[in-house]
Amino acid sequence: MERLNFETPSISRKTDAIEYIDEFREYGSDINGSGGLDRFTGDYEGWLLKLEADRNRIPDEKRSPGETYFLVRQSDKRIVGMINIRYVLNERLKKYGGNIGYSIRPTERRKGYNKINLYLALKLCQLHGVKKVLLDANTDNPASWKTIEALGGAMLREYFDDEFDHCMVRDYEIDVDASLERFSKIYEPMVAKI
Ligand SMILES: CC(C)(COP(=O)(O)OP(=O)(O)OC[C@H]1O[C@@H](n2cnc3c(N)ncnc32)[C@H](O)[C@@H]1OP(=O)(O)O)[C@@H](O)C(=O)NCCC(=O)NCCS
């Protein structure tokens, strides 16, 4: 069984990180949860500084503090996914985006990796005292809302978003403690011990 864990981005991953984003471009895929790495492939060092600033942001209506991680497979240390976690939400994020954004690289999809990605994020949310996690997913993105439902997400509403994405969107809430209690037996064996 493959085991995965989060890794904090560092300079040693420069080439791997750029290759990760290049793969999304090659496959014409949406990029989410990258902490803006797709805008910084020419300035990886600048992106690391941005992540530091993101981490220490004072929440306001424009920005919210957040952490970005690589999801790494233990067997070959490949970056298979990324995730951006916002422990504090402003009104804008409550309405659009929620606590978590994620992606799995196109060549590693449909292996259950995003469910582990979300499971690991819920563990960190619990450590930060976050009781309820809000997430949204476009209705035409079943890979995203099935991930959320697989971790016990309850749909709050489905509506037409005429402000941001201009499509049908589903808002979900996950009760962090209840989800971890219910799903840790399944996902804990897939987490690499570091
Ligand atoms: C959304 C995304 C992260 C899913 O990653 P993944 O590793 O393939 O997902 P998993 O393998 O963990 O599968 C999660 C669930 O979605 C289902 N699923 C995965 N891909 C699917 C697809 N193309 N169509 C339908 N269902 C799909 C899986 O069967 C699983 O559901 P199940 O538990 O009921 O079987 C990935 O497709 C991605 O990076 N997309 C681009 C970025 C994006 O859309 N991010 C989400 C917006 S924040």
The ligand as an ORCA input file, in Angstrom:
! r2SCAN-3c Opt
* xyz 0 1
  C     -10.223     16.885     -7.892
  C      -8.922     16.072     -7.869
  C      -8.009     16.725     -6.822
  C      -9.265     14.606     -7.484
  O      -8.063     13.879     -7.335
  P      -7.967     12.284     -7.384
  O      -6.731     11.880     -6.658
  O      -8.157     11.799     -8.758
  O      -9.241     11.855     -6.494
  P      -9.396     10.429     -5.759
  O      -8.739      9.366     -6.594
  O      -8.985     10.548     -4.340
  O     -10.963     10.219     -5.878
  C     -11.884     10.925     -5.073
  C     -13.304     10.501     -5.470
  O     -13.628     11.076     -6.745
  C     -13.928     10.053     -7.692
  N     -13.369     10.492     -8.950
  C     -12.060     10.761     -9.220
  N     -11.939     11.209    -10.483
  C     -13.190     11.211    -11.004
  C     -13.707     11.580    -12.276
  N     -12.903     12.019    -13.243
  N     -15.048     11.461    -12.463
  C     -15.862     11.004    -11.491
  N     -15.420     10.680    -10.246
  C     -14.105     10.762    -10.031
  C     -13.282      8.805     -7.142
  O     -13.920      7.635     -7.620
  C     -13.484      9.013     -5.647
  O     -14.829      8.748     -5.291
  P     -15.235      7.415     -4.495
  O     -14.563      7.488     -3.165
  O     -16.729      7.527     -4.400
  O     -14.753      6.269     -5.345
  C      -8.206     16.074     -9.248
  O      -9.114     15.620    -10.215
  C      -7.677     17.432     -9.646
  O      -6.564     17.803     -9.270
  N      -8.430     18.208    -10.448
  C      -7.996     19.532    -10.878
  C      -8.018     20.525     -9.740
  C      -9.386     20.591     -9.086
  O     -10.418     20.488     -9.735
  N      -9.396     20.800     -7.750
  C     -10.649     20.880     -7.005
  C     -11.167     22.252     -6.927
  S     -10.620     22.994     -5.390
*
